Amino acid sequence: MTDRRAFLRNTVLALGSAVLTGCDRISESETGAKVLESAEAVTRRVQRFLSPSQALAKEYTEADISPVFKPNGSILPDTPAYQALLRNGFADYRLEVDGLVERPSRLSIEDLKDLGTRTQITRHDCVEGWSVIGKWTGTPLASVLDHVGAKPGARYVVFHCFDNYEEDTAYYESIDLDEAHHPQTLLAYGLNGGDLPVANGAPLRLRVERQLGYKHAKYLRRIELVASFADIGEGNGGYWEDNGYEWYAGI
Amino acid sequence: MTVTRLVYRHRWPVRVMHWINVVCLCVLLGSGLQIFNAHPALYWGNRSDPGKAVLALEGGQDAQGNPRGTTRIGTHAFDTTGVLGASKVDGEWTARGFPAWATIPGPGWLAMGRRWHFFFAWLFVANGIAYVVWSVVSRHLTRDLVPTRADWRGLGRSIVDHLRFRHPQGEEAIRYNVLQRLAYLLAIFVFGGGIVLMGIAMSPRMDAVLHWLVDAVGGRQSARTIHFIIATAFVAFVFVHVFEVLVNGPLNQLRGMITGWYRIRDERRETRHD
């Protein structure tokens, strides 16, 4: 019985470590990663089927706002272009909007405010698992897109940012036009009633309320409408996407 | 002499779906712990305010500079160095919630943990739906799982029998006993259904249409905490389940779940010599 028990225990241990090693091998293989990645398309299709494209993320009350809106990722971009803007209190800031648009534009924060404003208290869910609630004020991206006029063939909005990761890789993100036209998708310049703090993405950041935190690009420099993001960065639609995270961040 | 015979106990859909579940639960647990490790703390409500965690696995150092892992439950702190909070990855002390031997992948790798988790989550959901549909249509649910009136009457005796490790023999062993029925129903509908719903409740996209569910459980961080608690309940279920298999003729039980055929002792002609 003791022999049998030892045999059983060793078998279980050996099997367990073989399975774990196997899992790590699959993770590191290209095919394994590809197969596992197929779940992203299922998630996207099922979620879009189950929730209407214009369904609003829940909005909270003033009492629900987090004491501190935890900044994550870059909290102070060190690029010369950003530092120059920061020294001047962002007075010279202009958002570039180009790509597949009828009227390429350079918009100041005041220009954006003239296009319309919206304030919303929403929950921000990080891919790591934590949540914070904040009050955002900004211009609906849909108004900006109406202003510049998307050309036929434009499918994605790409957000180019001032902050670099790994020294020289610029942060970027992308969403499709459906998400871009959602009423709560904002180019935000205000947080909790004040100006957007530097740590949270001043002077302008994206809010795309039905996706995880890494989609909400901070320190926006330029917005580009494209037919495909295959030629941008490593071609996966965003900095974290190029590092293995899902482009569709609905869960 | 004991007379035994083989009976057909588990139909093929049960067997196939059972083993798919085994794979799914193992991967979901390992990859779930990997995801948990990205922020190894649980909260109640909608927010994760610093200092308000109901459970936290923290890595740090003691006064001598030695690595130290601390598990905090409410206001109580436990030293869990080596397992929870701080453990070795490839020989190097690392601050991480759960140790490398429990996570998929082993080293900290959130993006890949998520891929594993969601791939097997969909498989788990598809398998679960297929099982429930099949169980209703084939009447497996009403015949084999829902306790009969006689089952309910024998509940007390069944509990006592289980505590004494006395299990049904012969014809009685072909059917699920009342505790088995209740445990399976709990695992399938409460744990299985609950963990999927709490997973969905963590999705910002699904919250746009399911915020009543998120509100009902107290908030998104509550949903995350309940997801974790149910995962723990699944682990407890598996421990009891495997224990029952081990004490009731593991090879016979395994054959039953692989081939469907299960050996029983024929009581009518049985004479006891042991």
Interface residues (C-beta under 8 A of the other chain):
Chain A: S17 V19 L20 C23 D24 S27 A33 V35 L36 E37 S38 A39 E40 V42 T43 Q47 L50 S51 P52 A55 L56 A57 K58 Y60 D64 S66 P67 V68 K70 R123 D125 C126 V127 E128 G129 W130 S131 V132 I133 E209 R210 Q211 L212 W240 N243 G244 Y245 E246 G250 I251
Chain B: C26 V27 G30 I35 F36 A38 H39 A41 N46 R47 S48 D49 P50 W101 I104 P105 G106 P107 W109 L110 A111 M112 R114 R115 W116 F118 F119 A121 W122 G199 I200 M202 S203 P204 R205 M206 D207 A208 V209 H211 V214 R220 Q221 R224
